[in-house]
Amino acid sequence: MNRYRELNVEHIKTLSEEVREALDNLSECSKLPETDILFNKTILNAVKYNFIVAIQAIIDIYVIILSQELLVRFLTNMENAP
C-alpha cells in the first residue's frame, strides 16, 4: 500500500513556488497607492493575473492531494475485496 501513497512532490513544489512568486508580486503591488492600482489598467490586470495564478496553483495542489487520497482508498478497498 505504501507505493500508492507517493505524491508527486516535485509538482507540488513547483506549484508552491508559483504561489510564492504570485504572492511576492502582489506584495509589491500592495505598496502602490490605491489610485495607481485602480486607474492603471496594466497594474490592475497584473494584480488580477497574480491572484488567478495563486488561486489556480492552490487548487491544483488540493486536487493532487485529494486525488491521491481517493486513489489510496480505492486501491486499498480493491486489495481487501474478497
Short mmCIF file of the C-alpha atoms (twelve columns), coordinates in Angstrom:
data_MODEL
# 
_entry.id   MODEL 
# 
loop_
_atom_site.group_PDB 
_atom_site.id 
_atom_site.type_symbol 
_atom_site.label_atom_id 
_atom_site.label_alt_id 
_atom_site.label_comp_id 
_atom_site.label_asym_id 
_atom_site.label_seq_id 
_atom_site.Cartn_x 
_atom_site.Cartn_y 
_atom_site.Cartn_z 
_atom_site.pdbx_PDB_model_num 
ATOM 1  C CA . MET A 1  0.000   0.000   0.000   1 
ATOM 2  C CA . ASN A 2  2.910   2.400   0.574   1 
ATOM 3  C CA . ARG A 3  3.539   2.608   -3.148  1 
ATOM 4  C CA . TYR A 4  0.138   4.289   -3.566  1 
ATOM 5  C CA . ARG A 5  0.928   6.990   -1.032  1 
ATOM 6  C CA . GLU A 6  3.684   8.616   -3.068  1 
ATOM 7  C CA . LEU A 7  2.700   12.121  -4.043  1 
ATOM 8  C CA . ASN A 8  4.135   13.978  -6.961  1 
ATOM 9  C CA . VAL A 9  6.278   16.082  -4.631  1 
ATOM 10 C CA . GLU A 10 8.169   17.857  -7.397  1 
ATOM 11 C CA . HIS A 11 4.932   19.055  -8.976  1 
ATOM 12 C CA . ILE A 12 3.677   20.269  -5.605  1 
ATOM 13 C CA . LYS A 13 6.982   22.102  -5.041  1 
ATOM 14 C CA . THR A 14 6.673   23.786  -8.437  1 
ATOM 15 C CA . LEU A 15 3.114   24.846  -7.701  1 
ATOM 16 C CA . SER A 16 4.157   26.126  -4.281  1 
ATOM 17 C CA . GLU A 17 6.848   28.226  -5.927  1 
ATOM 18 C CA . GLU A 18 4.207   29.666  -8.274  1 
ATOM 19 C CA . VAL A 19 2.078   30.614  -5.269  1 
ATOM 20 C CA . ARG A 20 5.048   32.244  -3.536  1 
ATOM 21 C CA . GLU A 21 6.035   34.201  -6.654  1 
ATOM 22 C CA . ALA A 22 2.480   35.420  -7.222  1 
ATOM 23 C CA . LEU A 23 2.191   36.469  -3.573  1 
ATOM 24 C CA . ASP A 24 5.524   38.285  -3.797  1 
ATOM 25 C CA . ASN A 25 4.253   40.152  -6.864  1 
ATOM 26 C CA . LEU A 26 1.033   41.038  -5.063  1 
ATOM 27 C CA . SER A 27 3.025   42.244  -2.087  1 
ATOM 28 C CA . GLU A 28 4.972   44.592  -4.347  1 
ATOM 29 C CA . CYS A 29 1.757   45.875  -5.894  1 
ATOM 30 C CA . SER A 30 0.276   46.473  -2.446  1 
ATOM 31 C CA . LYS A 31 2.957   49.115  -1.857  1 
ATOM 32 C CA . LEU A 32 1.491   51.237  -4.648  1 
ATOM 33 C CA . PRO A 33 -1.153  53.859  -3.960  1 
ATOM 34 C CA . GLU A 34 -4.679  52.510  -4.374  1 
ATOM 35 C CA . THR A 35 -5.451  55.014  -7.121  1 
ATOM 36 C CA . ASP A 36 -2.453  53.796  -9.159  1 
ATOM 37 C CA . ILE A 37 -3.771  50.257  -8.989  1 
ATOM 38 C CA . LEU A 38 -7.396  51.107  -9.737  1 
ATOM 39 C CA . PHE A 39 -6.816  53.550  -12.582 1 
ATOM 40 C CA . ASN A 40 -3.851  51.940  -14.311 1 
ATOM 41 C CA . LYS A 41 -5.208  49.003  -16.322 1 
ATOM 42 C CA . THR A 42 -1.790  47.401  -16.709 1 
ATOM 43 C CA . ILE A 43 -1.205  47.316  -12.953 1 
ATOM 44 C CA . LEU A 44 -4.795  46.244  -12.254 1 
ATOM 45 C CA . ASN A 45 -4.513  43.415  -14.782 1 
ATOM 46 C CA . ALA A 46 -1.205  42.327  -13.232 1 
ATOM 47 C CA . VAL A 47 -2.853  42.190  -9.805  1 
ATOM 48 C CA . LYS A 48 -5.760  40.153  -11.165 1 
ATOM 49 C CA . TYR A 49 -3.415  37.815  -13.013 1 
ATOM 50 C CA . ASN A 50 -1.331  37.149  -9.910  1 
ATOM 51 C CA . PHE A 51 -4.462  36.394  -7.888  1 
ATOM 52 C CA . ILE A 52 -5.557  33.937  -10.571 1 
ATOM 53 C CA . VAL A 53 -2.135  32.252  -10.682 1 
ATOM 54 C CA . ALA A 54 -2.008  31.869  -6.892  1 
ATOM 55 C CA . ILE A 55 -5.569  30.564  -6.614  1 
ATOM 56 C CA . GLN A 56 -5.140  28.136  -9.508  1 
ATOM 57 C CA . ALA A 57 -1.900  26.742  -8.085  1 
ATOM 58 C CA . ILE A 58 -3.543  26.237  -4.682  1 
ATOM 59 C CA . ILE A 59 -6.475  24.448  -6.336  1 
ATOM 60 C CA . ASP A 60 -4.046  22.252  -8.294  1 
ATOM 61 C CA . ILE A 61 -2.201  21.297  -5.090  1 
ATOM 62 C CA . TYR A 62 -5.513  20.439  -3.456  1 
ATOM 63 C CA . VAL A 63 -6.565  18.292  -6.436  1 
ATOM 64 C CA . ILE A 64 -3.259  16.399  -6.406  1 
ATOM 65 C CA . ILE A 65 -3.579  15.623  -2.707  1 
ATOM 66 C CA . LEU A 66 -7.279  14.764  -2.884  1 
ATOM 67 C CA . SER A 67 -6.938  12.542  -5.941  1 
ATOM 68 C CA . GLN A 68 -4.035  10.715  -4.309  1 
ATOM 69 C CA . GLU A 69 -6.108  10.111  -1.175  1 
ATOM 70 C CA . LEU A 70 -9.035  8.839   -3.250  1 
ATOM 71 C CA . LEU A 71 -6.713  6.562   -5.218  1 
ATOM 72 C CA . VAL A 72 -5.271  5.128   -1.999  1 
ATOM 73 C CA . ARG A 73 -8.759  4.456   -0.628  1 
ATOM 74 C CA . PHE A 74 -9.907  2.848   -3.872  1 
ATOM 75 C CA . LEU A 75 -6.855  0.614   -4.190  1 
ATOM 76 C CA . THR A 76 -6.998  -0.325  -0.522  1 
ATOM 77 C CA . ASN A 77 -10.618 -1.392  -0.983  1 
ATOM 78 C CA . MET A 78 -9.664  -3.379  -4.070  1 
ATOM 79 C CA . GLU A 79 -6.875  -5.181  -2.197  1 
ATOM 80 C CA . ASN A 80 -9.260  -6.022  0.647   1 
ATOM 81 C CA . ALA A 81 -12.104 -7.154  -1.606  1 
ATOM 82 C CA . PRO A 82 -12.970 -10.872 -1.497  1 
# 
